[in-house]
Amino acid sequence: MVEVDGEVHAHRVAADARRDRDLVRMGFRVLRLPRALVQERTAEAVARVVAALAEGA
């Protein structure tokens, strides 16, 4: 699962960590990317997703 985090997530660190733990327990892998990365350096964001997929293959 890819999560794109905006600025609000800087104040939700604990809540995001709990959500990530819950998702992992359900069998998901979670990759968090900053919104700015996705919007401004899309190719790098895609490369991170591809690398994460390769690690889990």
KEVEX-352989 format. One line per 5 residues: number of its first residue (from 1); their letters; for each residue x negated, z, y of N, C-alpha, C. Coordinates in steps of 0.1 Angstrom, whole numbers. Example, Ala and Ser with C-alpha at 12.3 -4.5 7.8 and 13.67 -1.06 7.14 Angstrom:
REM KEVEX-352989
1 = AS = -132 78 -57 -123 78 -45 -132 78 -33 | -128 71 -22 -137 71 -11 -129 79 0
***
This chain:
REM KEVEX-352989
1 = MVEVD = -8 0 -11 0 0 0 -9 0 12 | -6 -9 22 -14 -9 34 -6 -3 45 | -11 7 51 -5 14 63 -12 10 75 | -5 5 85 -11 1 98 -7 13 108 | -17 20 112 -15 32 120 -18 29 135
6 = GEVHA = -7 33 143 -9 32 157 -14 45 163 | -14 46 176 -19 58 182 -13 71 178 | 0 71 175 8 83 172 2 90 160 | -5 82 151 -11 88 139 -22 97 142 | -28 96 153 -39 106 157 -34 120 157
11 = HRVAA = -21 122 160 -15 135 160 -7 138 147 | -8 130 137 -1 132 125 -10 132 113 | -22 137 115 -32 136 104 -27 144 92 | -22 156 94 -18 164 82 -6 158 75 | 3 153 83 15 146 77 12 134 70
16 = DARRD = 3 126 75 -2 114 69 -9 117 56 | -17 128 56 -24 132 44 -14 136 33 | -4 143 36 6 147 27 13 135 21 | 17 125 30 23 113 25 15 105 16 | 2 104 20 -8 97 11 -8 103 -3
21 = RDLVR = -9 117 -3 -10 124 -16 3 121 -24 | 14 121 -18 27 118 -25 27 104 -30 | 23 94 -22 22 81 -27 13 79 -38 | 1 85 -38 -9 84 -49 -3 90 -62 | 4 101 -60 11 107 -72 21 98 -78
26 = MGFRV = 27 89 -70 37 80 -75 30 67 -80 | 17 67 -80 9 55 -85 5 45 -76 | 7 47 -63 2 38 -53 -12 41 -48 | -19 31 -44 -31 32 -37 -28 30 -22 | -34 38 -13 -31 37 1 -44 33 9
31 = LRLPR = -42 23 17 -53 19 26 -47 19 40 | -54 28 48 -49 29 62 -58 21 71 | -52 13 80 -60 5 90 -54 8 104 | -63 9 113 -59 11 127 -51 -1 132 | -41 1 140 -33 -10 145 -42 -19 154
36 = ALVQE = -51 -14 161 -60 -22 170 -68 -31 161 | -73 -27 150 -81 -36 141 -72 -47 137 | -60 -44 132 -51 -55 127 -48 -65 138 | -45 -60 150 -42 -69 161 -53 -77 167 | -65 -70 168 -76 -76 176 -86 -82 167
41 = RTAEA = -88 -78 155 -98 -83 146 -92 -85 132 | -82 -94 132 -74 -96 120 -82 -100 108 | -92 -109 110 -100 -113 99 -107 -101 92 | -112 -92 100 -119 -80 95 -109 -71 87 | -96 -70 93 -86 -62 86 -83 -68 72
46 = VARVV = -82 -82 72 -79 -88 59 -90 -86 49 | -103 -87 54 -114 -85 46 -114 -71 40 | -110 -61 47 -109 -48 42 -98 -47 31 | -87 -53 33 -77 -53 23 -82 -60 10 | -88 -72 12 -94 -79 0 -104 -70 -7
51 = AALAE = -113 -64 0 -123 -55 -6 -117 -43 -14 | -106 -37 -8 -99 -27 -15 -93 -31 -27 | -87 -43 -27 -81 -49 -39 -92 -52 -50 | -103 -57 -46 -114 -60 -55 -119 -47 -62 | -119 -36 -54 -124 -23 -59 -114 -18 -70
56 = GA = -102 -21 -69 -92 -16 -78 -89 -25 -90 | -96 -37 -90 -93 -46 -101 -100 -43 -114
***
